[in-house]
């Protein structure tokens, strides 16, 4: 099974700088590959690659001294890393720059997920170079023109249009053809590169249920309560060949096991939909302007790797 350091080492040795930066971005923010790649095939009309909509910004972060958890986390990390537990006064002076990436998700109908990581290379050495790479290209890319078009189309529409609806109009497609996205690749082009790059690596897949198919590849159905329903079969835990999607698995595992980001905070970072009856309402994402701050995971990322 591949470790975080093994995977990062191979990415850093990749000859193609543009692809290297794409895979670093995917790793840092746990992206689906289509959330990074900015091009699509004409046949992908019903798919939702959204990498042409990436946008990076920065923001200052400081601990909320009324939030006991944030203060406790910073004190604990300092004790582990430096052998010294800082006072509340010392904690109150902490200031860090956050690298915030706005991601339109492939799933959840184009939800705008904003995730943040420390900019300081002391905590994440890839952050400064990836931030610089993205911000040098985003102003020249399609998003500013798509946003302008979206505003114009929304004025002429009975209700505001989402950026994805604008993207799939004839005018939106014309913008994509004329302005190069940050990462000008189709997701199908990256998979063979990733498979070759991570040759010999595997990652674990937990047990899940899959729709059963017959020997001809057709779905198997059964009648329950007078309704036709799919038959599912359990797929046991197994190792899978490492590809680009494995980077999302690896990042979520690292966040949970090393940085101790879990529960609703991990859902927020990874852009996972909250289950019914979960800890918080999805409406928070609509009303809280900077959900990455409210999620509370950022201070946990201010930890040095060994």
Secondary structure per residue as TSV (DSSP state, phi and psi in degrees):
chain	resnum	aa	ss	phi	psi
A	1	X	-	360.0	136.3
A	2	X	-	-76.1	141.0
A	3	X	-	-95.8	165.7
A	4	X	H	-59.4	-45.3
A	5	X	H	-66.1	-36.7
A	6	X	H	-62.9	-46.2
A	7	X	H	-65.3	-45.4
A	8	X	H	-62.4	-39.1
A	9	X	H	-60.9	-42.1
A	10	X	H	-68.8	-38.5
A	11	X	H	-61.6	-41.8
A	12	X	H	-66.6	-23.5
A	13	X	T	-88.8	-3.3
A	14	X	-	-64.5	130.9
A	15	X	S	-70.5	-37.3
A	16	X	-	-80.2	106.5
A	17	X	H	-60.7	-41.0
A	18	X	H	-63.2	-43.2
A	19	X	H	-69.1	-37.4
A	20	X	H	-58.2	-45.2
A	21	X	H	-66.1	-35.8
A	22	X	H	-61.8	-48.3
A	23	X	H	-68.6	-31.3
A	24	X	H	-66.1	-41.4
A	25	X	H	-64.7	-45.2
A	26	X	H	-58.7	-41.8
A	27	X	H	-68.4	-49.0
A	28	X	H	-61.1	-39.6
A	29	X	H	-108.4	5.9
A	30	X	T	59.9	43.4
A	31	X	-	-77.9	152.0
A	32	X	-	-73.9	149.4
A	33	X	G	-62.1	-32.7
A	34	X	G	-71.0	-14.7
A	35	X	G	-84.1	-7.5
A	36	X	T	-108.7	-41.0
A	37	X	-	-71.2	132.3
A	38	X	-	-99.2	1.3
A	39	X	B	-119.2	157.9
A	40	X	-	-143.1	156.7
A	41	X	-	-77.2	150.0
A	42	X	T	-55.9	-28.5
A	43	X	T	-72.3	-9.8
A	44	X	-	-89.6	39.9
A	45	X	T	-60.7	-35.4
A	46	X	T	-100.3	-2.6
A	47	X	S	-86.3	170.6
A	48	X	-	-129.5	52.6
A	49	X	-	-60.4	133.1
A	50	X	-	-129.8	12.4
A	51	X	G	-62.8	-20.4
A	52	X	G	-71.7	-5.7
A	53	X	G	-107.7	8.4
A	54	X	-	-63.2	144.9
A	55	X	E	-150.9	128.0
A	56	X	E	-105.1	145.3
A	57	X	E	-148.6	174.6
A	58	X	E	-128.2	159.1
A	59	X	E	-152.7	149.4
A	60	X	E	-84.8	136.1
A	61	X	E	-117.7	137.2
A	62	X	-	-140.3	149.3
A	63	X	-	-66.2	144.9
A	64	X	-	-85.7	107.5
A	65	X	T	-68.9	-11.5
A	66	X	T	-85.0	-9.6
A	67	X	-	-97.9	102.0
A	68	X	H	-58.6	-37.6
A	69	X	H	-63.2	-43.0
A	70	X	H	-63.4	-43.7
A	71	X	H	-64.1	-45.0
A	72	X	H	-62.6	-41.8
A	73	X	H	-61.5	-45.8
A	74	X	H	-65.4	-38.7
A	75	X	H	-65.0	-41.1
A	76	X	H	-66.7	-42.8
A	77	X	H	-64.1	-43.7
A	78	X	H	-61.8	-38.3
A	79	X	H	-65.2	-41.0
A	80	X	H	-69.3	-44.8
A	81	X	H	-80.2	-36.2
A	82	X	H	-119.2	-6.9
A	83	X	S	71.5	18.2
A	84	X	-	-136.4	129.4
A	85	X	-	-96.2	111.7
A	86	X	-	-69.6	155.7
A	87	X	-	-77.8	169.0
A	88	X	H	-61.7	-35.0
A	89	X	H	-64.4	-42.0
A	90	X	H	-65.2	-41.1
A	91	X	H	-61.8	-39.6
A	92	X	H	-63.7	-19.2
A	93	X	T	-92.6	-1.7
A	94	X	-	-66.4	130.7
A	95	X	-	-136.5	129.9
A	96	X	E	-136.2	145.3
A	97	X	E	-89.7	132.0
A	98	X	E	-101.2	137.8
A	99	X	E	-93.1	108.6
A	100	X	E	-105.4	125.6
A	101	X	E	-114.1	123.9
A	102	X	E	-88.8	121.7
A	103	X	E	-125.5	124.1
A	104	X	E	-88.5	116.4
A	105	X	-	-71.5	149.6
A	106	X	S	-69.0	-35.4
A	107	X	S	-102.4	-177.0
A	108	X	T	58.9	31.2
A	109	X	T	55.6	42.8
A	110	X	T	73.2	37.3
A	111	X	-	-61.9	137.9
A	112	X	E	-87.5	99.6
A	113	X	E	-94.3	125.3
A	114	X	E	-112.9	118.4
A	115	X	E	-116.7	149.4
A	116	X	E	-132.7	142.2
A	117	X	E	-134.1	160.5
A	118	X	E	-64.9	139.2
A	119	X	-	-79.6	-27.7
A	120	X	-	-62.9	121.8
A	121	X	T	-66.4	-13.1
A	122	X	T	-63.2	-31.0
A	123	X	T	-102.6	-31.7
A	124	X	-	-147.3	99.0
A	125	X	T	-69.6	-17.2
A	126	X	T	-80.9	-19.5
A	127	X	H	-55.3	-53.4
A	128	X	H	-59.6	-42.4
A	129	X	H	-71.1	-38.0
A	130	X	H	-68.6	-42.6
A	131	X	H	-59.3	-47.0
A	132	X	H	-61.0	-44.1
A	133	X	H	-60.1	-46.6
A	134	X	H	-69.6	-47.6
A	135	X	H	-67.8	-26.3
A	136	X	H	-70.8	-18.6
A	137	X	H	-111.3	-24.2
A	138	X	H	-67.5	-35.2
A	139	X	T	-65.6	-28.1
A	140	X	T	-89.8	-4.1
A	141	X	S	-86.6	-169.0
A	142	X	S	-79.7	-21.8
A	143	X	H	-59.9	-46.7
A	144	X	H	-57.4	-36.9
A	145	X	H	-73.8	-36.1
A	146	X	H	-66.7	-38.8
A	147	X	H	-65.4	-40.2
A	148	X	H	-64.0	-44.6
A	149	X	H	-63.5	-39.9
A	150	X	H	-60.2	-41.7
A	151	X	H	-63.1	-43.8
A	152	X	H	-65.4	-43.3
A	153	X	H	-68.9	-35.6
A	154	X	H	-67.2	-34.2
A	155	X	H	-63.0	-33.5
A	156	X	T	-91.4	2.7
A	157	X	S	-110.5	149.8
A	158	X	S	-59.6	-27.6
A	159	X	S	-139.3	154.4
A	160	X	-	-59.0	142.0
A	161	X	-	-93.4	147.5
A	162	X	-	-76.1	161.2
A	163	X	H	-63.9	-30.3
A	164	X	H	-69.6	-36.6
A	165	X	H	-64.3	-41.0
A	166	X	H	-65.7	-39.9
A	167	X	H	-56.9	-37.5
A	168	X	T	-93.5	10.8
A	169	X	S	-83.2	166.9
A	170	X	H	-60.7	-41.5
A	171	X	H	-66.9	-39.2
A	172	X	H	-63.4	-42.6
A	173	X	H	-64.2	-34.1
A	174	X	H	-65.2	-38.3
A	175	X	H	-63.3	-43.9
A	176	X	H	-60.1	-36.6
A	177	X	H	-71.7	-23.8
A	178	X	H	-106.5	-11.3
A	179	X	S	-127.9	125.6
A	180	X	-	-76.4	127.8
A	181	X	-	-71.7	172.2
A	182	X	S	-58.1	-45.6
A	183	X	S	-118.9	94.2
A	184	X	-	-80.1	64.3
A	185	X	-	-132.2	153.1
A	186	X	B	-91.1	145.6
A	187	X	H	-62.2	-29.9
A	188	X	H	-66.5	-22.4
A	189	X	H	-77.8	-24.2
A	190	X	H	-85.1	-32.7
A	191	X	H	-56.5	-49.9
A	192	X	H	-63.5	-32.0
A	193	X	H	-65.0	-44.6
A	194	X	H	-66.3	-40.9
A	195	X	H	-62.6	-41.7
A	196	X	H	-68.4	-42.3
A	197	X	H	-62.2	-40.3
A	198	X	T	-102.7	26.6
A	199	X	T	-54.6	133.0
A	200	X	T	91.5	-11.3
A	201	X	-	-91.6	145.8
A	202	X	E	-134.4	168.5
A	203	X	E	-145.2	151.9
A	204	X	E	-81.0	141.1
A	205	X	E	-114.1	123.3
A	206	X	-	-68.3	159.9
A	207	X	-	-61.2	139.5
A	208	X	E	-148.2	167.8
A	209	X	E	-101.9	135.2
A	210	X	E	-122.8	146.6
A	211	X	E	-61.3	129.6
A	212	X	-	-78.5	140.8
A	213	X	B	-122.6	155.0
A	214	X	-	-87.3	-174.8
A	215	X	T	-64.9	-16.0
A	216	X	T	-97.7	1.8
A	217	X	S	86.8	11.9
A	218	X	-	-93.2	144.9
A	219	X	B	-63.7	143.3
A	220	X	-	-97.0	133.2
A	221	X	E	-120.2	161.0
A	222	X	E	-139.6	159.3
A	223	X	E	-99.8	120.5
A	224	X	E	-131.0	126.7
A	225	X	T	53.8	36.3
A	226	X	T	76.7	7.6
A	227	X	E	-119.2	144.8
A	228	X	E	-82.5	122.1
A	229	X	E	-132.1	150.6
A	230	X	E	-65.0	146.8
A	231	X	-	-96.5	132.6
A	232	X	E	-110.9	149.2
A	233	X	E	-126.4	142.1
A	234	X	E	-76.0	134.5
A	235	X	E	-106.4	114.0
A	236	X	-	-66.8	163.9
A	237	X	-	-56.7	136.6
A	238	X	E	-156.2	167.4
A	239	X	E	-93.8	138.9
A	240	X	E	-121.6	147.6
A	241	X	E	-59.6	137.8
A	242	X	-	-76.2	124.0
A	243	X	-	-134.4	-161.9
A	244	X	T	-66.7	-34.1
A	245	X	T	-70.5	-22.6
A	246	X	H	-62.2	-25.6
A	247	X	H	-63.4	-34.5
A	248	X	H	-68.4	-41.7
A	249	X	H	-61.5	-45.5
A	250	X	H	-62.8	-42.8
A	251	X	H	-65.5	-44.1
A	252	X	H	-64.4	-37.6
A	253	X	H	-66.2	-42.5
A	254	X	H	-63.3	-43.2
A	255	X	H	-60.1	-40.2
A	256	X	H	-77.9	-40.9
A	257	X	H	-90.8	-34.7
A	258	X	T	-95.1	-48.1
A	259	X	S	-89.3	-8.3
A	260	X	-	60.1	36.2
A	261	X	-	-91.3	121.3
A	262	X	-	-148.8	180.0
A	263	X	H	60.5	-138.7
A	264	X	H	-63.1	-30.5
A	265	X	H	-66.5	-40.5
A	266	X	H	-68.1	-40.3
A	267	X	H	-56.0	-43.6
A	268	X	H	-63.8	-46.7
A	269	X	H	-64.0	-45.4
A	270	X	H	-81.9	-11.4
A	271	X	T	77.4	26.0
A	272	X	-	-82.1	141.3
A	273	X	-	-67.3	139.6
A	274	X	-	-77.7	135.2
A	275	X	-	-67.8	156.4
A	276	X	T	-59.5	137.0
A	277	X	T	78.3	12.6
A	278	X	-	-74.0	-172.2
A	279	X	S	-72.6	-26.7
A	280	X	S	-147.4	161.1
A	281	X	-	-83.2	145.3
A	282	X	T	-64.9	-18.6
A	283	X	H	-63.7	-24.1
A	284	X	H	-56.3	-38.7
A	285	X	H	-63.4	-24.6
A	286	X	H	-85.6	-33.3
A	287	X	H	-99.9	-25.1
A	288	X	-	-86.3	117.5
A	289	X	T	-67.2	-34.4
A	290	X	T	-125.5	76.1
A	291	X	H	-60.5	-24.1
A	292	X	H	-65.1	-30.2
A	293	X	H	-71.5	-46.9
A	294	X	H	-65.2	-28.4
A	295	X	H	-65.4	-27.9
A	296	X	-	82.3	7.2
A	297	X	-	-83.6	-20.1
A	298	X	G	-57.0	-46.7
A	299	X	G	-61.3	-25.6
A	300	X	G	-70.0	-22.0
A	301	X	G	-82.9	-6.7
A	302	X	-	-86.5	51.9
A	303	X	-	-127.2	133.1
A	304	X	-	-79.2	140.3
A	305	X	-	-75.4	151.9
A	306	X	-	-64.4	360.0
